[in-house]
Amino acid sequence: MSQSASVPSDHIPDISDFCPENWTINFVNEGAANLVFEVGLPPGIPSTAGSHRKRGHDIFQGNLLRVPKAGAKTFPYPELQQYWESTVTPLFPEENLVQQQLVRLGHSPSKVISRLDELLIKEESRRRKDFRGTRVLPDAQYGMLIEDMRSQNTSDLFLEFKPKWLSPSPSQRTRCRNCAREAYRDHLDPSHHKAHRLGILCPLDFLACRDSPQSLDSVLKHILPASSSPAQRNHLLNWLKTNTLLPLLQKVQSEHDPSSGVNLELSMTLRDCSLFLRISSPSEESMKIEAKLADLDKKNATKKKDHWEELERNLVEGGFYDGKETPREETDCLLERN
C-alpha cells in the first residue's frame, strides 16, 4: 500500500536534509509491517538546510527510525500518526505512551531507502528467516521517529511484553479469552502441545499480582530475565503490585469491548499493544521505572473483521472458553486456578 498522503508538511522534519550518506545506522528490529533502525549523525556533518542544522543533529537523539516494509498492507504513516494523535493519546497520560513523530524521507527519498536497504542486505543472516529478503517500501515518503526505550547504560534493565486481554470477554466462563485462544491453537497443532500449553502467561495474572503471590511469581517467571539483579527484581515486584498503568489499560479495554462492534479497530489495537519497562539507576535507593505503551497502530478492521469473528465463533462453539473442547487442553489460566 502506498505511503503517500495529503498532509501539511511545514511542521514535519525532512530527515533527508541531514546527509543520509553520512549516517551511522544499526538494524534494531522488525515486524511483519515495519523496520526499525538506530541512526546517528557524526559531529560536524552539516545539514543541507542551514536553519534546521541544530534540529537535525538533535532529531535522532533518544529516538529510533521506523519505516514501512515492502509488501505490508498497512495504512499510510500519516494516517497512522493522525489516528495515534486523535484516538489513542487522549486515553492515556503522555508519560505512559512511547512518543512518536512523523518525518519525511525526502522529496527524493531514494537516498534514505537505499541506505537502509544496504544495511538490511548486510544484516540478512541476523534476521528472522521468514523476514529475510524483505526491504523498505520503495515508494515510502514517510517514516516515524519512535522514542527509544532500550537500556541507556549497562546497568539498565529493559523489558517488553504484551499485556493482551486484561478485560475478560463477556462470553468467557472457565478461561479468559487469551488462554482460550492458546488452547485453540494447541488443539489445531498437537505437535507443540506439550511444550507450549503451560508456557503461556495468563494476562489476568498481571492485575492479580496485587493480591496473589502465585500470580506475582508467575509474572516474574515469565518477564524477568535471569541476568537481573536482586534490586531490579524487588523494584519490578513493587511496580507490579502498585502500578496504575495496567489497571488503566484494563479500564480502557473494558470501555471498548470488541463484542459491542463499535470501533472494532480501537478495541483490537488496545489488546495488541506492547508495554515497555525500563528500570534504570546506579543504586537501589534511586532506582526508577519507566513504563510506556507502544505498538498502538490503527488496525484494519475492514480486512480483519471476518477473521476476528470466525476466531471468536470457534472459541465459543468449540467449548474453548468453558474448557469443554475434546480432547481437553491444559492451560495455566487464572480462571481455571480459582
C-alpha positions as CSV (number, residue, x, y, z in Angstrom):
1,M,0.0,0.0,0.0
2,S,1.4,3.4,-0.9
3,Q,2.5,5.6,1.9
4,S,1.6,8.8,0.2
5,A,-0.9,11.1,1.7
6,S,-2.0,14.7,1.6
7,V,-0.7,16.2,4.9
8,P,0.7,19.6,5.8
9,S,4.5,19.4,5.5
10,D,5.7,22.6,7.1
11,H,5.9,21.1,10.6
12,I,7.2,17.7,9.5
13,P,11.0,17.3,9.6
14,D,12.7,16.1,6.4
15,I,15.4,13.7,7.5
16,S,17.0,13.6,4.1
17,D,18.2,17.1,4.7
18,F,20.7,15.6,7.1
19,C,23.0,13.8,4.7
20,P,21.9,10.1,4.7
21,E,25.2,9.0,3.2
22,N,26.9,10.1,6.4
23,W,24.6,8.4,8.8
24,T,25.8,5.7,11.1
25,I,23.0,3.2,11.3
26,N,22.2,-0.1,13.1
27,F,19.5,-2.5,12.4
28,V,17.3,-2.8,15.6
29,N,14.3,-4.9,14.9
30,E,11.4,-5.6,12.6
31,G,7.9,-7.0,12.4
32,A,5.6,-8.0,9.6
33,A,4.9,-4.4,8.6
34,N,7.8,-2.2,9.8
35,L,11.6,-2.0,10.2
36,V,13.4,-0.2,13.0
37,F,16.8,1.4,12.8
38,E,19.1,3.3,15.1
39,V,20.5,6.4,13.3
40,G,23.4,8.6,14.4
41,L,24.8,11.8,12.9
42,P,28.6,12.3,13.2
43,P,29.6,15.6,14.8
44,G,30.4,18.4,12.4
45,I,28.4,17.0,9.5
46,P,26.4,20.0,8.2
47,S,22.8,19.9,7.2
48,T,21.8,20.9,3.7
49,A,19.1,23.0,5.3
50,G,21.0,25.5,7.4
51,S,18.1,26.7,9.6
52,H,17.5,23.1,10.7
53,R,21.1,22.3,11.5
54,K,20.7,22.1,15.3
55,R,17.3,20.5,15.0
56,G,18.8,17.9,12.6
57,H,21.5,16.9,15.0
58,D,19.1,16.6,17.8
59,I,16.3,14.8,16.0
60,F,17.7,11.2,16.3
61,Q,18.8,11.7,19.8
62,G,16.7,9.4,22.0
63,N,14.7,8.2,19.0
64,L,14.7,5.2,16.6
65,L,13.7,5.4,13.0
66,R,10.8,3.3,11.9
67,V,9.9,2.8,8.2
68,P,7.3,0.8,6.3
69,K,8.2,-2.6,4.9
70,A,7.6,-3.5,1.3
71,G,4.6,-5.8,0.7
72,A,2.9,-4.9,4.0
73,K,-0.7,-4.0,3.6
74,T,-1.0,-1.3,6.2
75,F,-2.3,2.2,6.5
76,P,0.0,5.1,5.3
77,Y,2.1,6.5,8.0
78,P,0.4,9.9,8.0
79,E,-2.9,8.1,8.7
80,L,-1.3,6.0,11.5
81,Q,0.1,9.2,13.1
82,Q,-3.2,11.1,12.9
83,Y,-5.0,8.1,14.5
84,W,-2.4,7.9,17.3
85,E,-2.7,11.6,18.0
86,S,-6.5,11.9,17.8
87,T,-7.7,8.5,19.1
88,V,-5.0,6.9,21.2
89,T,-3.3,9.7,23.1
90,P,-6.5,11.1,24.7
91,L,-6.9,7.7,26.5
92,F,-3.6,7.8,28.4
93,P,-1.2,10.2,30.2
94,E,1.6,11.4,28.0
95,E,4.2,9.8,30.2
96,N,2.6,6.3,29.7
97,L,3.0,6.4,25.9
98,V,6.1,5.8,23.8
99,Q,6.2,9.1,21.8
100,Q,6.3,9.1,18.1
101,Q,6.7,11.8,15.3
102,L,6.1,11.7,11.6
103,V,9.1,12.5,9.4
104,R,9.6,12.9,5.7
105,L,12.1,10.7,3.9
106,G,12.7,13.5,1.4
107,H,11.4,14.9,-1.8
108,S,13.5,12.2,-3.4
109,P,13.6,9.5,-0.7
110,S,15.6,7.0,-2.6
111,K,18.8,8.1,-0.8
112,V,17.3,7.2,2.6
113,I,15.7,4.0,1.4
114,S,18.9,2.8,-0.4
115,R,21.0,3.5,2.7
116,L,18.6,1.4,4.8
117,D,18.3,-1.4,2.3
118,E,22.1,-1.7,2.1
119,L,22.2,-2.4,5.8
120,L,19.4,-4.9,5.5
121,I,21.4,-6.9,3.0
122,K,24.4,-6.9,5.3
123,E,22.3,-8.0,8.3
124,E,20.4,-10.7,6.4
125,S,21.8,-13.6,8.5
126,R,20.7,-11.9,11.7
127,R,17.1,-11.5,10.6
128,R,14.2,-13.9,11.2
129,K,14.0,-16.5,8.5
130,D,10.6,-15.6,7.3
131,F,11.6,-11.9,7.1
132,R,14.8,-12.3,5.1
133,G,14.7,-10.7,1.7
134,T,12.2,-8.1,2.6
135,R,13.2,-4.4,2.1
136,V,11.9,-0.9,2.8
137,L,8.8,0.1,0.9
138,P,10.4,1.5,-2.3
139,D,8.0,4.4,-2.7
140,A,7.8,5.3,1.0
141,Q,7.6,9.0,1.6
142,Y,7.3,9.0,5.4
143,G,8.9,7.4,8.4
144,M,8.5,7.8,12.1
145,L,10.8,8.8,15.0
146,I,9.9,6.5,17.9
147,E,11.1,7.1,21.4
148,D,14.0,4.7,22.2
149,M,13.1,2.8,25.4
150,R,16.1,0.5,25.3
151,S,18.7,0.4,28.0
152,Q,20.6,3.7,28.2
153,N,23.6,2.1,30.0
154,T,24.8,-1.3,31.1
155,S,23.1,-1.1,34.5
156,D,19.6,-0.6,32.9
157,L,17.1,-3.4,32.6
158,F,14.7,-3.3,29.6
159,L,11.6,-5.5,29.5
160,E,9.0,-5.8,26.8
161,F,5.7,-7.8,26.9
162,K,2.2,-7.7,25.6
163,P,-0.5,-7.3,28.3
164,K,-3.1,-8.7,25.9
165,W,-6.7,-9.0,27.1
166,L,-6.8,-7.6,30.6
167,S,-10.5,-7.1,30.4
168,P,-12.3,-10.5,30.3
169,S,-14.6,-11.2,27.4
170,P,-18.3,-11.2,28.4
171,S,-18.7,-14.7,26.9
172,Q,-15.9,-16.3,28.9
173,R,-16.6,-18.7,31.8
174,T,-13.7,-21.0,32.7
175,R,-10.9,-19.4,30.7
176,C,-10.0,-15.9,29.7
177,R,-10.0,-15.0,26.0
178,N,-6.2,-15.2,25.7
179,C,-5.9,-18.7,27.3
180,A,-9.0,-19.9,25.3
181,R,-7.2,-18.8,22.1
182,E,-4.0,-20.6,23.2
183,A,-6.0,-23.8,23.9
184,Y,-7.5,-23.5,20.4
185,R,-4.0,-23.1,18.9
186,D,-2.8,-26.2,20.7
187,H,-5.9,-28.1,19.6
188,L,-5.1,-27.2,15.9
189,D,-1.4,-28.1,16.2
190,P,-0.9,-31.0,18.6
191,S,2.8,-31.3,17.6
192,H,3.8,-28.5,20.0
193,H,1.0,-29.1,22.5
194,K,3.1,-30.4,25.5
195,A,5.9,-27.9,25.1
196,H,3.5,-25.0,24.6
197,R,0.5,-25.5,26.8
198,L,1.9,-24.2,30.1
199,G,4.4,-21.8,28.7
200,I,1.9,-19.0,28.2
201,L,1.3,-16.4,30.8
202,C,-2.3,-15.7,31.6
203,P,-2.7,-12.0,31.2
204,L,-5.1,-11.8,34.1
205,D,-2.1,-12.5,36.4
206,F,-0.8,-9.0,35.7
207,L,-3.7,-7.4,37.7
208,A,-3.9,-10.3,40.2
209,C,-0.3,-9.5,41.3
210,R,-1.6,-7.1,43.9
211,D,-3.2,-9.8,46.0
212,S,-1.9,-13.1,44.7
213,P,1.7,-14.3,45.4
214,Q,1.1,-17.1,42.9
215,S,0.2,-14.6,40.1
216,L,3.2,-12.4,41.1
217,D,5.6,-15.4,40.9
218,S,4.1,-16.4,37.5
219,V,4.6,-12.9,36.0
220,L,8.1,-12.6,37.3
221,K,9.0,-16.0,36.0
222,H,7.8,-15.0,32.5
223,I,9.1,-11.5,32.1
224,L,12.1,-11.1,34.4
225,P,15.5,-12.3,32.8
226,A,17.9,-14.3,34.9
227,S,20.5,-11.6,34.5
228,S,18.5,-9.1,36.6
229,S,19.9,-8.0,39.9
230,P,18.0,-8.6,43.2
231,A,17.4,-4.8,43.4
232,Q,15.9,-4.8,40.0
233,R,13.7,-7.8,40.9
234,N,12.5,-6.1,44.0
235,H,11.7,-2.8,42.2
236,L,9.8,-4.7,39.5
237,L,7.9,-6.6,42.1
238,N,6.8,-3.4,43.8
239,W,5.8,-1.9,40.4
240,L,3.6,-4.9,39.6
241,K,1.8,-4.6,42.9
242,T,1.3,-0.8,42.8
243,N,1.3,0.5,39.2
244,T,-1.6,2.4,37.8
245,L,-0.9,1.8,34.1
246,L,-2.2,-1.8,33.8
247,P,-5.4,-1.0,35.7
248,L,-5.9,2.0,33.4
249,L,-5.3,-0.2,30.3
250,Q,-7.9,-2.7,31.6
251,K,-10.4,0.1,32.1
252,V,-9.9,1.4,28.6
253,Q,-10.2,-2.1,27.2
254,S,-13.4,-2.6,29.1
255,E,-14.8,0.7,27.7
256,H,-14.0,-0.5,24.2
257,D,-15.1,-4.1,24.3
258,P,-14.9,-5.8,20.8
259,S,-18.2,-7.6,21.4
260,S,-20.0,-4.2,21.1
261,G,-18.9,-3.9,17.5
262,V,-18.3,-0.2,18.0
263,N,-14.9,1.0,16.9
264,L,-13.6,-2.5,16.5
265,E,-10.2,-1.3,15.2
266,L,-9.6,0.5,18.5
267,S,-10.7,-2.5,20.5
268,M,-8.2,-4.7,18.9
269,T,-5.4,-2.1,18.9
270,L,-5.8,-1.9,22.7
271,R,-5.5,-5.6,23.0
272,D,-2.4,-6.0,20.8
273,C,-0.2,-3.2,22.3
274,S,3.2,-3.7,23.9
275,L,4.4,-2.5,27.3
276,F,8.0,-1.3,27.6
277,L,9.6,-1.2,31.0
278,R,13.0,0.4,31.7
279,I,14.5,0.0,35.1
280,S,17.4,2.4,35.4
281,S,19.6,3.6,38.3
282,P,23.0,3.1,39.7
283,S,21.6,2.4,43.2
284,E,18.5,0.7,44.7
285,E,17.6,3.9,46.6
286,S,17.2,6.0,43.4
287,M,16.1,3.2,41.1
288,K,13.5,4.4,38.6
289,I,11.0,2.5,36.4
290,E,9.6,4.0,33.2
291,A,6.5,2.2,31.9
292,K,5.1,3.1,28.4
293,L,2.7,1.5,25.9
294,A,3.8,1.1,22.3
295,D,2.6,-0.7,19.1
296,L,-0.7,1.2,19.1
297,D,-1.1,1.4,15.3
298,K,-4.6,1.5,13.8
299,K,-5.9,-1.9,13.0
300,N,-7.5,-2.6,9.6
301,A,-11.0,-3.7,10.9
302,T,-12.3,-4.0,7.3
303,K,-9.6,-6.5,6.4
304,K,-9.6,-8.5,9.7
305,K,-13.2,-8.3,10.9
306,D,-14.2,-11.7,9.3
307,H,-11.1,-13.4,10.8
308,W,-11.8,-12.0,14.3
309,E,-15.4,-13.0,14.1
310,E,-14.6,-16.5,12.9
311,L,-12.0,-17.0,15.7
312,E,-14.4,-15.9,18.3
313,R,-17.1,-18.2,16.9
314,N,-14.7,-21.1,17.0
315,L,-13.7,-20.4,20.6
316,V,-17.4,-20.3,21.7
317,E,-18.7,-23.2,19.7
318,G,-15.7,-25.4,20.3
319,G,-16.0,-25.0,24.0
320,F,-12.6,-23.4,24.5
321,Y,-13.9,-20.7,26.8
322,D,-15.5,-23.4,29.0
323,G,-12.7,-25.9,28.9
324,K,-15.0,-28.4,27.2
325,E,-13.1,-29.0,24.0
326,T,-12.2,-32.6,23.1
327,P,-9.6,-33.6,23.9
328,R,-9.3,-31.1,26.7
329,E,-6.2,-28.8,26.5
330,E,-4.4,-27.8,29.7
331,T,-3.7,-24.1,30.3
332,D,-2.5,-22.0,33.2
333,C,-5.4,-19.6,33.1
334,L,-6.1,-17.8,36.3
335,L,-9.8,-18.6,36.0
336,E,-9.1,-22.3,35.9
337,R,-7.0,-22.0,39.0
338,N,-9.7,-20.2,41.0
